[in-house]
Amino acid sequence: MSPSTFSYSRSPAPLEKLPVELVLEILCYLRVPDIKQFSLVSWTFRPICFPAIFQKISFSASKTPRNFLTDMHLHWPHKCVQKLSFTSIDTYLKPHALLEWCTPAREFEMCSMSNPTIYAPLLSGLSELRVVKLARITFQRSKDLFELLQSLSTKVKDLTIGEDVKFMSMSENDPVLWTGKRIEIESLSIGASLVLGLLLRDDSPVELSHLKVAETRHAESHTINKFVRLSPRLVNLSIEDPLLESNNASIQYLTTEPLKVAALKTLTLSFHTLRPGSTPLSDLLDPSEAELEELTIRLPLNFVMEGEGEWGWLAFVLSRRSNLKRVQVVAWTTWPYKKRHYAEIVLNDFRRKLEPQRRRISGILANSRYEVTCKAYANARHHDVKELYYPSNADVNVEVADPGTLRCKEPANIYGEETTKNDKK
């Protein structure tokens, strides 16, 4: 068989069928500038050299070979990894081997880990970290959380700890080795009230004096107030599902004091479940003078419809705030429909039900300083509806801008058009 005949009888091998070591060696010499991310998919790595061109590297239990971290090394002294993430990695891996790779990393993410403290040596060597995210983490004790946070660079400015972070045992008397090191963060998102309480302790490694933006979930009002007091530069706060008073007298102490947010510029209150007859919304806000300029309240649609008696009191409390410029009342619901026709029916129903509430608030806040808006978010339960109606978390956004006028942002989001802002009320 001639060489030409042989060459035509065989098709080129797909790239994914080549040995991964060969692919990486080719990339090393080519220094392909467009490759920014690489996923590990081989269990049979030999000692190899990765090309120093990747900006994001992810390790997960299903894709990372056990001996990879001990075998890898670099040909070139420069480093370029910007984001590093671990998911369900076992404790046999040696994270310190990553230091020669990832020293310049600016973002670190850890998910589904049961013993995260083994990564403290790695984190202590990542001196350029700016963003840290922890999700689905299980700590043995509260001091393990502090140990992990103390290992972070003081340059970290954005810290996120999800609501699914757990502790195997919890004791207020857990001894914590105080190192004197504090992280001066500017943005904080805490998904669990327990974690927020820990960060408010005197021996917490997190310094809140430079905090500007924060988000909390399931926190009591007195915890939030302490958090705000310790954050004098905080201007933007989002509170999701604060614990409210209920018919159970044993937990009524949770809302004995209103939210005291005197220094805030922007406040967002979000409720996924709320019953008429629980703590009045007006009681959540201190009517004293404050710097608050923008307030957004997100409520279930059924509460908006049933709790009509609270709107007058809420508007009265808001009218006491001289700097308040914008008020948004957002109602949300879910519907199981797949067809566009049903969505339009729901939107028309939103317009009919929300407009009286908007007029009621506007009537009390009769001042040109205010921009009063009512919105309705309808979140579909089906993936195909999400893609059809709205390419983000909220599937349909109905905005009642003027009495008797309905403007729906949904078509604009479908066709890529921009929606104009409301006129000031």
Helices and strands as residue ranges (DSSP letters): H 3-9, G 15-17, H 20-30, E 37-39, E 56-60, H 68-71, E 83-87, G 95-98, H 99-102, E 107-113, G 116-119, H 120-125, E 131-139, H 142-150, E 158-161, E 166-167, E 183-184, E 187-190, H 193-199, E 206-207, E 213-217, H 221-229, E 236-240, G 249-255, E 266-270, G 281-284, E 294-300, H 301-306, H 309-319, E 326-335, H 340-364, E 371-380, H 383-389, E 397-400, E 407-408, H 410-415
